[in-house]
Structure formats: C-alpha cells, structure tokens
Amino acid sequence: MVSFEYYRFFYFVAQYKSFTKAAEILNNNQPNITRCMNILENELECKLFVRSNRGVTLTPEGEKLFQHVAIAYEQLSTAESELKKDKSLESGLITIGASETALRLLLLDRLETFHAQYPGVRLKISNFSTPQSIQALENGLADISVVTTPLKLKKSMRHYTLASFREILLAGPKYADFSSKIHHLSELTDIPFISLGQNTGTREMHINYFLQHDLPFYPDIEAATADQILPMIRHNLGIGFYPEALAEEAIKKGEVVQLHLTSRMPEREICLIWDKNRPKSIAVRKLMNALQTANM
C-alpha cells in the first residue's frame, strides 16, 4: 500500500497543476515532491502527470486517480476540521437527562455559565424522573444525567455529588394556624397530602420518611411534576414537601407557610451520573468537569 503522504502530495500537485506551488502549500521542497511523485508512479505502474514548461497536467490515469483521492482527502480534511471544532468546543451536542428538582435547583444555572462560554455546543435536555433519567443513560439516550437521591445504580454507573438540599413541609393560607407550633407527623395525617406519583425518587423518599414514623404513606393528590406541587399547596388543596430553596420566595410573600416537624426530612443530594463504559465526547467531558469543579 502506497503511503497516504504520497497521495496527499499528489492531491496538491493535481489541484494546483504545479510541483513548485504544491511544495509551497505543503511547506516542503520541490525536489522532494517530485521524488515522491516518481515513486507513486512507479508503485502504480502508470504515468500520472504530463510535465511541460507551462506546468503539469494529468494523464487519463491521473484524472481517474484524482477523482478518488480528492473525495478521500476532502472527507478527511472535513473530519479533521470538525474534530478541531469539537476540541475547541465550537460545536458538539450534549444530551442530558435531568430530574426537575435537579434542573431547577442547580443545573440551569450551571448550564447558563457553560453555554455562555461555549455557545457553539448544542444542549438537548430531557426532563425525566430520577429513575427515568438513569434508564435513559443506561439505554444510551443520554450522555449524562443530573438527578436527585435516592439512587439505584448499576455497576457500570458512576456518580458525583454536586450539591445537597432539604425539603420542608408547606401548607397554604387555609392551614396557617398549624405553623405556630412544632408537630409530630402523625398529628397532620387528617390533612390532605400532595406528592409526586409512583416510580419517582421523591415518592420513595416520602414513603421511607413516613415508615420511619410508623405511618403508611397514601397521598391524597398526586402531581405529575414537581412544579405542580407548590401551586396546589398555595390553593389549599393539601400540604406537601417541597425543596426549601425553591419555596423561599413563596414563603416571603405569604403565599404558603412552613409547617415545623419534630424530625426534619433527611438531606438529599443532587448527583451527576455517567456510565463509565460509554465513551464521552470532548464537549461532554468538558461539561462534566465544569459541573464538578463548580463545587470546589
């Protein structure tokens, strides 16, 4: 097999119809280009160029070879250019599976910073529950996932804690009188309770919390998404747990009140999840590093 370098020299000689010009473009010297083309002709056992005082023209065999070499070289140049763009993060695509709470508490702010720095990188964000986000990662539908605990991960999955948060119990104005003292959870079981549906990490967390207090967990209202819970509480449909940081504004405005319990909800974590067995693009690795170093 003839060296690719010879075909590269051939491409430029044929393109510019000059050994001298090709040598200049390639930052080489004309005698070396001529020598390599002679070797190429000998290897292929055919004449590729007709040399004259006016320059170089291709023989029929040279024309046929150039048609193929031009396609190959231009494809390789395009690929090389795209890889350079990826390396400089002028382009690229990152697919992210994110739970709603993780998205609102942390990920949107981090993505805003990343996107400002690398506007050429496209972001595809799918809003899932934590189990769905992990499943998307397992199925290769997401490059990374950013979700909240509790987690159930397969052996190939790795995780990194990005932040922690805590949920507090909220009530609407109708139940404001209950905010004046500290309650045991059992004292509030007659009030309708709002929670996310089944197969979510949040629902699992609530079940375990109630079990720790020897209570069953049967929510009266199930919300499809976390952002539905606060409006339901505000409209006095029931009480429910909600991330403290996301509830601050509504509490300040007096739209909802915090109900204080004898035992606080366990702290939860926002985690970056990835599959160690799947290759990562330059853009994905850069975002992963940005997410992790932002905590330092």
Stockholm file with secondary structure:
# STOCKHOLM 1.0

chainA/1-296         MVSFEYYRFFYFVAQYKSFTKAAEILNNNQPNITRCMNILENELECKLFVRSNRGVTLTPEGEKLFQHVAIAYEQLSTAESELKKDKSLESGLITIGASETALRLLLLDRLETFHAQYPGVRLKISNFSTPQSIQALENGLADISVVTTPLKLKKSMRHYTLASFREILLAGPKYADFSSKIHHLSELTDIPFISLGQNTGTREMHINYFLQHDLPFYPDIEAATADQILPMIRHNLGIGFYPEALAEEAIKKGEVVQLHLTSRMPEREICLIWDKNRPKSIAVRKLMNALQTANM
#=GR chainA/1-296 SS CCCHHHHHHHHHHHHHTCHHHHHHHTTCCHHHHHHHHHHHHHHHTSCCEEEETTEEEECHHHHHHHHHHHHHHHHHHHHHHHHHHHHTTSSCEEEEEEEHHHIIIIIHHHHHHHHHHCTTSEEEEEEECHHHHHHHHHTTSCSEEEEESSCCCCTTEEEEEEEEECEEEEECGGGGGGGGSEECGGGGTTSCBEEECSSSHHHHHHHHHHHHTTCCCCCSEEESSGGGHHHHHHTTSCBEEEEHHHHHHHHHTTSSEEEEESSCCCCEEEEEEEETTSCCCHHHHHHHHHHHHTTC
#=GC SS_cons         CCCHHHHHHHHHHHHHTCHHHHHHHTTCCHHHHHHHHHHHHHHHTSCCEEEETTEEEECHHHHHHHHHHHHHHHHHHHHHHHHHHHHTTSSCEEEEEEEHHHIIIIIHHHHHHHHHHCTTSEEEEEEECHHHHHHHHHTTSCSEEEEESSCCCCTTEEEEEEEEECEEEEECGGGGGGGGSEECGGGGTTSCBEEECSSSHHHHHHHHHHHHTTCCCCCSEEESSGGGHHHHHHTTSCBEEEEHHHHHHHHHTTSSEEEEESSCCCCEEEEEEEETTSCCCHHHHHHHHHHHHTTC
//
